[in-house]
Amino acid sequence: MNEIIKRYCPRFEFDSYEDMKENFTINVPDDFNFGFDVVDEWARLEPDKLALVWTNDTEEMRTYTFKDIKEYSNRTVNLLKECGIKKGDVVMLVLKQRPEVWFCMVALHKLGAVVIPGTFQLTKKDLVYRMNAAGAKALITVNDDEIVKHARDSLPECPGVTTYITVGDKPVEGAIDYRSVINNYSPVFERPTDEGRTVVTDTALLYFSSGTSGMPKMVRHDFSSALGHITTAKFWHCVQENTVHMTQTDSGWAKFAWGKIYGQWICGAAIGAYDTEKFHPDTMLKAIMRIHPTTFCAPATIYRVLIKEDLSAYDLSFIKHATVAGEPLNPEVFNQIEKQTGLRIYEGFGQSETSVLLANFPWVEIRPGSMGKPSPIFDIDLLDENGNPCEDGIVGMISVKGVDKKRPVGLFRDYWKDDEAMAKSFTHGNYGTGDMAWRDADGYYWFEGRNDDVIKCSGYRIGPFEVESALMEHPSVLECAVTAVPDPIRGEIVKATIVLARGYQPGDELIKELQNHVKHTTAPYKYPRMIEFVKELPKTISGKIMRTAIRANDMKKYNNGTTV
């Protein structure tokens, strides 16, 4: 029996989805701190319990127990204290998937400092904006040359940053070299009982939103956020105690909180980490074979690439449960993965602002293309612009109801220092995600697109995801994005921007073939009247397709409207 999870969940085994939805609850202690109450508790109860399995592109392997995580995080606390970091200070991390990202995050939670995870793709401009907006006091990065250059270029413009620490096998001039000094610090740090003591409503995390339009917002989470990911790990990822769970993601994305630390460790599973310098399907598959996870999660982008590989060369039978989030998974990708591996992928939906909101839970029969059903800790509904519930079959905004009366565990505190964003997202006592969907008669939710992605053509509302799913069934399509282009007669027309699979060449004949394919796969009026072939799609640093960038570029090219 898991000694940790039962402290927070009176009941966590259920017979059906309805049983879970009605009876699952999370108790949140006033002083909950993930570092002390989960990591250090596992180290006390089972010091040799496996916590982390790590590998990289050179096939190096390392493992860490909860005792290791406790001691390394305590050494890190003592290093940071010597640098003047204290409760409430903001620290930015750009650590890829080095083991130190786990040491540092746990240490900062113990210290009561605020963590800003950052992806390795951030440039000087990104770093300056984030550190100044949040008032960062310290920056910790890997010592990769390009990242260090961006960091050093940014620091003169960030006067609040007083400490720079690098992690790697070589020192950086002007920075504290973490690995060469960390063993000089004590592995002991007692839980504070004075002014350094944390309470559950203290700020723990600041995530900067993807920024598909405008400057990214600061998404502020308190210490209770970690407990919200019990539902993510236990009921969607279906992690099992004393096995390995692997979510493939960089530590700078919110998906790291979803799949690589909080819920998984609360449930007693180990984390599998593949620390890659550049994604390639072959090397990732080899890393999966080394890590040997029982449960696996990846963004849709990875699955889309994997189906173009020869998966029969790999025996992945040790994976018992696979999940996807970040973007909707096209039914064709689902079907191809099942055909090649036998795995049925359980889709989930959520945001940087939340834990899992909707998912295909284990008691629910998967309907490929559906996001599944609502999480037990959120009151989810589809609402119109006036805050009224939408009937089945009607598109509305995915919303969390009643947050003005009781804020659910797993929902962010606010968009920090952004009253405009708060006013836009919190209306009628509810939180609106900005994502549109419809619900079928059996309670399954089906994604339509972001509110500003829905295409209005000749009086029809066309969700881009359905058209993209149809296109993905064609063997020539590796990736695609469907957007609107202005048209003087129809208002807008459907445009598909496509990256071709290996062996296919663009041309008028292929355009006609793809258009006819969509006409026969879905309602004919949804077919893309315009198709553009590109080498790659614009994406955010979290890997999501930037349809706003495509639309902005098209507005310049097709400003007077067009018809194809």
C-alpha positions as CSV (number, residue, x, y, z in Angstrom):
1,M,0.0,0.0,0.0
2,N,1.4,3.4,-1.0
3,E,2.2,5.2,2.2
4,I,2.3,8.6,0.5
5,I,-0.7,8.8,-1.7
6,K,-3.1,7.6,1.0
7,R,-2.2,10.6,3.2
8,Y,-3.8,12.9,0.6
9,C,-6.5,10.7,-1.0
10,P,-9.0,8.9,1.4
11,R,-9.7,6.6,-1.6
12,F,-7.8,6.0,-4.8
13,E,-9.0,2.7,-6.1
14,F,-12.2,2.7,-8.0
15,D,-14.5,0.3,-9.9
16,S,-15.7,2.6,-12.7
17,Y,-15.3,6.1,-14.1
18,E,-18.6,7.1,-12.4
19,D,-17.3,5.8,-9.1
20,M,-14.0,7.8,-9.5
21,K,-15.8,11.0,-10.7
22,E,-18.2,11.0,-7.7
23,N,-16.0,9.8,-4.9
24,F,-12.4,10.9,-5.5
25,T,-11.1,13.8,-3.4
26,I,-7.8,15.3,-2.5
27,N,-6.9,16.5,1.0
28,V,-4.6,19.5,1.0
29,P,-2.6,20.1,4.2
30,D,-2.1,23.8,5.1
31,D,1.7,23.4,5.1
32,F,2.1,20.9,2.2
33,N,5.6,21.1,0.6
34,F,6.5,18.5,-2.1
35,G,10.1,18.5,-1.2
36,F,9.6,17.5,2.5
37,D,6.3,15.7,2.3
38,V,7.0,13.5,-0.7
39,V,10.7,13.3,-1.6
40,D,12.0,13.3,2.0
41,E,9.2,11.0,3.2
42,W,10.0,8.4,0.6
43,A,13.7,8.7,1.6
44,R,12.6,8.0,5.2
45,L,10.2,5.2,4.5
46,E,12.2,3.5,1.6
47,P,15.6,5.1,1.2
48,D,16.6,2.8,-1.6
49,K,13.4,3.2,-3.6
50,L,14.2,4.0,-7.2
51,A,13.4,7.6,-8.1
52,L,15.1,8.5,-11.4
53,V,16.5,6.5,-14.4
54,W,18.6,8.7,-16.6
55,T,20.2,8.3,-20.0
56,N,21.5,10.5,-22.8
57,D,22.6,10.4,-26.5
58,T,25.9,8.7,-25.6
59,E,24.0,5.9,-23.9
60,E,25.3,6.8,-20.5
61,M,23.0,5.5,-17.7
62,R,22.5,6.7,-14.1
63,T,20.0,5.8,-11.4
64,Y,19.1,7.7,-8.3
65,T,17.2,6.7,-5.2
66,F,14.9,8.9,-3.1
67,K,17.8,9.1,-0.6
68,D,20.0,10.4,-3.4
69,I,17.4,13.0,-4.4
70,K,16.9,14.1,-0.8
71,E,20.7,14.5,-0.2
72,Y,21.4,16.3,-3.5
73,S,18.5,18.6,-3.0
74,N,19.6,19.4,0.5
75,R,23.2,20.2,-0.7
76,T,21.6,22.4,-3.3
77,V,19.5,24.2,-0.7
78,N,22.7,25.0,1.3
79,L,24.5,26.2,-1.8
80,L,21.6,28.5,-2.7
81,K,21.4,29.8,0.8
82,E,25.0,30.7,0.7
83,C,24.3,32.6,-2.5
84,G,21.6,34.6,-0.6
85,I,18.6,32.9,-2.1
86,K,15.7,32.7,0.4
87,K,12.0,32.1,0.6
88,G,10.0,34.1,-2.0
89,D,13.0,34.7,-4.3
90,V,12.6,33.8,-7.9
91,V,15.1,31.4,-9.6
92,M,15.1,30.5,-13.3
93,L,16.2,27.0,-14.5
94,V,17.4,26.1,-18.0
95,L,18.6,22.6,-17.3
96,K,17.3,20.4,-20.1
97,Q,16.9,17.0,-18.6
98,R,20.1,16.9,-16.6
99,P,19.7,15.1,-13.2
100,E,20.3,18.5,-11.6
101,V,16.9,19.8,-12.7
102,W,15.3,17.4,-10.2
103,F,17.8,18.3,-7.4
104,C,17.2,22.1,-8.0
105,M,13.4,22.0,-8.2
106,V,13.1,20.0,-5.0
107,A,15.6,22.3,-3.3
108,L,13.8,25.4,-4.4
109,H,10.5,24.0,-3.1
110,K,12.2,23.2,0.3
111,L,13.6,26.7,0.4
112,G,10.2,28.3,-0.5
113,A,11.7,30.0,-3.5
114,V,9.8,30.3,-6.8
115,V,10.9,28.2,-9.7
116,I,10.7,29.4,-13.3
117,P,11.4,26.4,-15.6
118,G,12.8,27.5,-19.0
119,T,13.4,25.6,-22.2
120,F,16.8,25.4,-23.8
121,Q,15.4,27.1,-26.9
122,L,15.2,30.5,-25.1
123,T,17.3,33.3,-26.6
124,K,18.7,36.4,-25.0
125,K,15.5,38.3,-25.7
126,D,13.4,35.6,-24.1
127,L,15.6,35.3,-21.0
128,V,15.7,39.1,-20.4
129,Y,11.9,39.3,-20.7
130,R,11.2,36.4,-18.3
131,M,13.8,37.3,-15.7
132,N,12.8,41.0,-15.5
133,A,9.1,40.3,-15.6
134,A,9.3,37.9,-12.7
135,G,12.0,39.7,-10.8
136,A,14.5,36.7,-10.9
137,K,17.4,36.7,-8.4
138,A,19.3,33.7,-9.8
139,L,19.8,31.8,-13.1
140,I,20.9,28.2,-13.3
141,T,21.7,26.8,-16.7
142,V,23.5,23.9,-18.4
143,N,26.9,24.9,-19.6
144,D,26.2,24.3,-23.3
145,D,27.9,27.0,-25.3
146,E,24.9,28.5,-27.0
147,I,22.8,28.6,-23.8
148,V,25.7,30.1,-21.9
149,K,26.1,32.8,-24.6
150,H,22.4,33.8,-24.4
151,A,22.6,33.8,-20.6
152,R,25.8,35.9,-20.4
153,D,24.4,38.3,-23.0
154,S,21.2,38.7,-21.0
155,L,22.6,39.2,-17.5
156,P,23.8,42.8,-18.0
157,E,20.2,43.7,-18.8
158,C,18.8,41.9,-15.7
159,P,20.1,43.9,-12.7
160,G,18.1,41.8,-10.3
161,V,20.0,38.6,-11.0
162,T,22.8,38.3,-8.5
163,T,23.7,34.7,-8.9
164,Y,24.6,32.6,-12.1
165,I,25.2,28.9,-11.7
166,T,26.1,26.5,-14.5
167,V,25.8,22.7,-14.6
168,G,28.1,20.6,-16.7
169,D,31.6,19.1,-17.0
170,K,33.5,22.4,-17.6
171,P,33.5,25.6,-15.6
172,V,32.2,28.9,-17.1
173,E,34.0,32.1,-16.3
174,G,32.0,34.3,-13.9
175,A,29.6,31.5,-12.9
176,I,29.5,29.1,-10.0
177,D,30.3,25.6,-11.3
178,Y,27.6,23.4,-9.7
179,R,29.2,20.0,-10.0
180,S,32.6,21.0,-8.8
181,V,31.3,22.6,-5.6
182,I,28.1,20.7,-4.7
183,N,29.7,18.0,-2.6
184,N,31.2,20.7,-0.3
185,Y,27.8,21.4,1.1
186,S,25.9,19.5,3.8
187,P,23.4,16.8,2.7
188,V,21.3,17.9,5.7
189,F,18.6,20.6,5.7
190,E,15.9,20.6,8.4
191,R,12.4,21.7,7.6
192,P,12.1,25.4,8.6
193,T,9.8,26.3,11.5
194,D,10.5,30.1,11.5
195,E,9.9,32.7,8.8
196,G,11.3,30.3,6.2
197,R,8.4,27.9,6.7
198,T,6.1,27.5,3.7
199,V,2.3,27.3,3.5
200,V,0.4,25.7,0.7
201,T,-0.8,29.0,-0.8
202,D,2.8,30.3,-1.3
203,T,4.0,30.6,-4.9
204,A,5.9,27.6,-6.0
205,L,6.0,27.8,-9.8
206,L,5.8,30.4,-12.5
207,Y,5.3,29.0,-16.0
208,F,5.4,31.3,-19.0
209,S,2.6,30.4,-21.4
210,S,3.5,29.3,-24.9
211,G,3.0,32.7,-26.4
212,T,1.3,31.8,-29.7
213,S,0.3,35.5,-29.8
214,G,1.7,38.4,-27.9
215,M,4.1,38.2,-25.0
216,P,3.8,35.0,-22.9
217,K,1.8,35.3,-19.6
218,M,3.1,34.3,-16.2
219,V,1.1,31.3,-14.9
220,R,1.4,31.2,-11.2
221,H,1.0,28.0,-9.2
222,D,1.1,27.5,-5.5
223,F,2.3,24.4,-3.5
224,S,-1.0,22.6,-3.9
225,S,-0.5,22.2,-7.6
226,A,1.7,19.1,-7.1
227,L,-1.2,17.3,-5.4
228,G,-3.5,18.1,-8.4
229,H,-1.2,15.9,-10.5
230,I,-2.3,12.8,-8.6
231,T,-5.1,12.6,-11.1
232,T,-2.7,13.1,-13.9
233,A,-0.4,10.3,-12.8
234,K,-2.7,7.8,-11.1
235,F,-5.8,7.8,-13.3
236,W,-4.5,9.0,-16.7
237,H,-0.9,7.9,-16.9
238,C,-1.8,4.9,-14.8
239,V,1.6,4.8,-13.2
240,Q,2.4,1.8,-11.0
241,E,4.5,1.9,-7.8
242,N,8.0,0.6,-8.2
243,T,8.0,0.8,-12.0
244,V,9.3,3.5,-14.4
245,H,7.2,6.2,-16.1
246,M,8.6,8.1,-19.0
247,T,7.2,11.3,-20.4
248,Q,9.4,12.7,-23.2
249,T,9.6,16.4,-22.6
250,D,12.1,19.2,-21.8
251,S,12.2,20.4,-18.3
252,G,11.2,23.9,-19.4
253,W,7.7,22.9,-20.4
254,A,4.7,22.5,-18.1
255,K,4.5,18.9,-19.3
256,F,7.5,18.3,-17.1
257,A,5.3,19.1,-14.0
258,W,2.6,16.8,-15.5
259,G,4.8,13.8,-16.2
260,K,8.3,14.0,-14.8
261,I,8.1,14.8,-11.1
262,Y,5.0,15.5,-9.0
263,G,2.2,12.9,-9.5
264,Q,4.6,10.2,-10.5
265,W,6.7,10.5,-7.3
266,I,3.6,10.8,-5.1
267,C,2.4,7.5,-6.6
268,G,5.8,5.9,-5.9
269,A,6.9,5.4,-9.5
270,A,10.4,6.3,-10.8
271,I,11.0,8.8,-13.5
272,G,12.6,7.8,-16.8
273,A,14.6,10.7,-18.4
274,Y,16.1,10.8,-21.9
275,D,18.4,13.8,-22.0
276,T,18.8,14.4,-25.7
277,E,20.5,17.2,-27.6
278,K,18.3,16.8,-30.7
279,F,15.2,14.6,-31.2
280,H,15.6,11.8,-33.6
281,P,13.1,8.9,-33.6
282,D,15.7,6.2,-33.8
283,T,17.8,7.4,-30.9
284,M,14.7,8.0,-28.8
285,L,13.5,4.5,-29.5
286,K,16.8,3.1,-28.4
287,A,16.7,5.2,-25.2
288,I,13.2,3.9,-24.5
289,M,14.6,0.4,-24.8
290,R,17.3,1.3,-22.2
291,I,14.9,3.0,-19.8
292,H,12.3,0.2,-20.1
293,P,9.3,2.2,-18.9
294,T,6.0,0.5,-17.9
295,T,4.1,3.7,-18.8
296,F,4.9,6.2,-21.5
297,C,3.7,9.7,-22.5
298,A,4.7,12.0,-25.4
299,P,3.4,14.9,-27.3
300,A,1.5,14.3,-30.5
301,T,4.4,15.5,-32.6
302,I,6.5,12.5,-31.5
303,Y,3.8,10.0,-32.3
304,R,3.3,11.6,-35.7
305,V,7.0,11.0,-36.5
306,L,7.1,7.5,-35.0
307,I,4.4,6.1,-37.3
308,K,6.7,6.9,-40.2
309,E,9.4,4.6,-38.7
310,D,9.7,0.9,-38.8
311,L,8.5,0.2,-35.2
312,S,8.5,-3.6,-35.9
313,A,12.3,-3.4,-35.2
314,Y,11.6,-2.7,-31.6
315,D,10.0,-4.9,-29.0
316,L,8.0,-2.3,-26.9
317,S,5.8,-4.9,-25.2
318,F,7.1,-3.7,-21.8
319,I,5.1,-0.5,-22.2
320,K,1.6,-1.3,-20.7
321,H,0.0,2.1,-21.0
322,A,0.6,5.0,-23.4
323,T,-0.7,8.6,-23.3
324,V,-0.6,11.8,-25.3
325,A,-1.2,15.5,-24.5
326,G,-0.1,18.9,-25.7
327,E,-2.1,18.7,-29.0
328,P,-4.9,16.5,-30.1
329,L,-3.9,13.2,-31.6
330,N,-5.3,12.5,-35.1
331,P,-7.3,9.2,-35.3
332,E,-5.0,8.0,-38.1
333,V,-1.9,8.4,-35.9
334,F,-3.8,6.5,-33.1
335,N,-4.7,3.7,-35.5
336,Q,-1.2,3.4,-36.9
337,I,0.4,3.2,-33.5
338,E,-2.1,0.5,-32.4
339,K,-1.4,-1.4,-35.7
340,Q,2.3,-1.3,-35.3
341,T,2.7,-1.8,-31.5
342,G,-0.6,-3.0,-30.1
343,L,-0.7,0.1,-27.8
344,R,-4.0,2.1,-27.6
345,I,-3.0,5.7,-26.8
346,Y,-5.0,7.4,-24.1
347,E,-5.4,11.1,-24.9
348,G,-5.7,13.8,-22.3
349,F,-6.2,17.5,-22.3
350,G,-5.0,20.3,-20.0
351,Q,-2.9,23.4,-19.9
352,S,0.1,25.0,-18.2
353,E,-2.6,26.5,-16.0
354,T,-4.0,23.1,-14.8
355,S,-3.5,19.4,-14.2
356,V,-5.4,17.0,-16.5
357,L,-8.9,18.4,-17.2
358,L,-10.2,15.8,-19.7
359,A,-8.9,12.3,-20.4
360,N,-9.5,8.8,-21.6
361,F,-9.4,7.2,-18.2
362,P,-8.9,3.4,-17.9
363,W,-12.5,2.5,-17.3
364,V,-13.6,4.5,-20.5
365,E,-13.6,2.9,-23.9
366,I,-11.4,5.0,-26.1
367,R,-13.0,6.8,-29.0
368,P,-10.0,7.8,-31.3
369,G,-9.9,11.6,-31.7
370,S,-11.8,12.3,-28.5
371,M,-10.2,13.9,-25.4
372,G,-12.3,11.6,-23.2
373,K,-14.2,12.7,-20.2
374,P,-13.8,15.2,-17.3
375,S,-11.3,14.8,-14.5
376,P,-12.8,14.1,-11.1
377,I,-11.4,17.2,-9.4
378,F,-12.8,19.7,-11.9
379,D,-16.4,20.7,-12.7
380,I,-16.0,20.8,-16.5
381,D,-18.6,22.1,-18.9
382,L,-18.8,23.7,-22.4
383,L,-20.0,27.3,-22.1
384,D,-21.0,29.9,-24.6
385,E,-19.9,33.5,-24.6
386,N,-22.5,34.4,-22.0
387,G,-21.4,31.6,-19.6
388,N,-24.4,29.4,-20.4
389,P,-24.0,25.6,-20.8
390,C,-24.0,24.2,-24.4
391,E,-26.1,21.3,-25.3
392,D,-24.6,18.1,-26.7
393,G,-23.3,18.6,-30.2
394,I,-22.9,22.4,-29.8
395,V,-19.4,23.8,-29.8
396,G,-18.5,25.8,-26.7
397,M,-15.5,26.8,-24.7
398,I,-14.0,24.2,-22.3
399,S,-14.5,25.8,-18.9
400,V,-14.0,25.0,-15.2
401,K,-17.1,26.1,-13.4
402,G,-17.5,27.7,-10.0
403,V,-13.9,28.7,-9.4
404,D,-15.1,31.9,-7.7
405,K,-16.7,29.8,-4.9
406,K,-14.1,27.1,-4.6
407,R,-10.8,26.9,-6.5
408,P,-10.1,23.2,-7.3
409,V,-6.7,21.6,-6.6
410,G,-4.6,21.7,-9.7
411,L,-5.9,25.0,-11.0
412,F,-3.4,27.9,-11.2
413,R,-3.6,30.8,-8.8
414,D,-3.6,33.6,-11.4
415,Y,-1.9,35.2,-14.4
416,W,0.7,37.1,-12.3
417,K,0.6,40.9,-12.7
418,D,-1.8,40.6,-15.6
419,D,-5.3,42.0,-14.8
420,E,-6.3,42.0,-18.5
421,A,-5.6,38.3,-18.9
422,M,-7.4,37.5,-15.7
423,A,-10.5,39.5,-16.8
424,K,-10.5,37.7,-20.1
425,S,-10.2,34.2,-18.7
426,F,-12.3,34.4,-15.5
427,T,-15.9,35.4,-16.3
428,H,-19.2,34.5,-14.8
429,G,-17.4,32.8,-11.9
430,N,-15.8,30.3,-14.3
431,Y,-12.4,29.8,-15.8
432,G,-12.4,29.6,-19.6
433,T,-9.5,27.7,-21.2
434,G,-9.9,29.4,-24.6
435,D,-10.1,25.9,-26.2
436,M,-13.3,25.0,-28.1
437,A,-14.9,21.5,-28.2
438,W,-18.2,19.7,-28.5
439,R,-19.6,16.8,-26.4
440,D,-21.4,13.8,-27.7
441,A,-24.4,12.1,-26.2
442,D,-22.2,9.7,-24.2
443,G,-20.2,12.5,-22.5
444,Y,-17.1,12.3,-24.6
445,Y,-15.4,15.7,-25.5
446,W,-14.1,16.4,-29.0
447,F,-11.6,19.1,-29.7
448,E,-12.4,21.8,-32.3
449,G,-9.5,24.3,-31.9
450,R,-8.5,27.4,-30.1
451,N,-11.3,30.0,-30.0
452,D,-9.5,32.1,-32.6
453,D,-8.6,29.0,-34.8
454,V,-12.2,28.1,-35.8
455,I,-12.8,28.9,-39.5
456,K,-16.1,30.6,-40.5
457,C,-16.7,29.8,-44.2
458,S,-20.0,30.6,-46.0
459,G,-21.9,30.4,-42.7
460,Y,-20.3,27.1,-41.6
461,R,-18.0,26.8,-38.5
462,I,-15.1,24.5,-39.4
463,G,-12.8,23.2,-36.7
464,P,-9.2,22.8,-38.0
465,F,-8.6,19.6,-36.1
466,E,-11.1,17.6,-38.2
467,V,-9.6,18.7,-41.5
468,E,-6.1,18.0,-40.2
469,S,-7.2,14.5,-39.1
470,A,-8.5,13.8,-42.5
471,L,-5.3,15.0,-44.2
472,M,-3.1,12.9,-41.8
473,E,-4.8,9.8,-43.1
474,H,-3.1,10.4,-46.5
475,P,0.4,8.8,-46.6
476,S,2.0,11.9,-48.1
477,V,1.3,14.0,-45.0
478,L,3.9,14.1,-42.2
479,E,2.5,17.2,-40.5
480,C,-0.1,19.8,-41.3
481,A,-1.8,22.9,-39.9
482,V,-5.2,24.1,-41.1
483,T,-6.0,27.8,-40.9
484,A,-8.4,30.4,-42.4
485,V,-7.5,32.7,-45.3
486,P,-9.8,35.8,-46.0
487,D,-12.1,35.5,-48.9
488,P,-14.4,38.2,-50.3
489,I,-17.2,35.8,-51.1
490,R,-17.1,33.1,-48.4
491,G,-15.6,35.3,-45.6
492,E,-12.9,32.8,-45.0
493,I,-11.7,29.6,-46.8
494,V,-9.8,26.6,-45.5
495,K,-6.1,26.5,-46.1
496,A,-3.8,23.6,-45.3
497,T,-0.1,24.1,-44.7
498,I,1.6,20.7,-45.2
499,V,5.0,19.1,-44.5
500,L,5.4,16.1,-46.8
501,A,6.6,12.7,-45.8
502,R,9.8,11.2,-47.3
503,G,9.4,10.2,-50.9
504,Y,6.7,12.7,-51.8
505,Q,7.1,15.9,-54.0
506,P,4.7,18.9,-54.0
507,G,2.7,19.6,-57.1
508,D,-0.7,20.4,-58.6
509,E,-1.6,16.7,-58.9
510,L,-0.9,16.0,-55.3
511,I,-3.0,19.1,-54.3
512,K,-6.0,17.8,-56.2
513,E,-5.4,14.3,-54.7
514,L,-5.4,15.7,-51.1
515,Q,-8.4,17.9,-51.7
516,N,-10.4,14.9,-53.0
517,H,-9.2,12.8,-50.1
518,V,-10.6,15.3,-47.6
519,K,-13.9,15.5,-49.5
520,H,-14.3,11.8,-49.2
521,T,-13.1,11.6,-45.6
522,T,-15.2,14.3,-44.1
523,A,-18.0,16.8,-45.1
524,P,-17.0,18.1,-48.6
525,Y,-17.5,21.7,-47.7
526,K,-14.5,21.4,-45.3
527,Y,-11.9,20.6,-47.9
528,P,-8.9,22.9,-48.1
529,R,-9.4,25.2,-51.1
530,M,-5.8,26.3,-50.7
531,I,-2.8,24.0,-50.0
532,E,0.8,25.2,-49.3
533,F,3.8,22.8,-49.0
534,V,6.5,23.8,-46.6
535,K,9.7,22.2,-45.1
536,E,8.6,22.8,-41.5
537,L,5.7,24.3,-39.5
538,P,6.3,27.3,-37.2
539,K,6.1,26.0,-33.6
540,T,6.3,27.5,-30.1
541,I,9.2,26.5,-27.9
542,S,6.9,23.9,-26.3
543,G,6.4,22.2,-29.7
544,K,2.9,23.4,-30.5
545,I,2.0,24.5,-34.0
546,M,1.7,28.3,-34.3
547,R,-1.3,28.7,-36.4
548,T,-1.3,32.4,-35.5
549,A,2.1,32.8,-37.2
550,I,0.7,31.1,-40.3
551,R,-2.4,33.3,-40.3
552,A,-0.3,36.5,-39.8
553,N,1.9,35.6,-42.8
554,D,-1.1,34.7,-44.9
555,M,-2.7,38.0,-44.1
556,K,0.2,39.8,-45.7
557,K,0.1,37.6,-48.8
558,Y,-3.6,37.4,-49.3
559,N,-4.8,40.7,-47.9
560,N,-7.3,41.3,-50.6
561,G,-8.9,37.9,-50.3
562,T,-8.7,34.9,-52.6
563,T,-10.6,32.0,-53.9
564,V,-9.1,28.7,-55.1
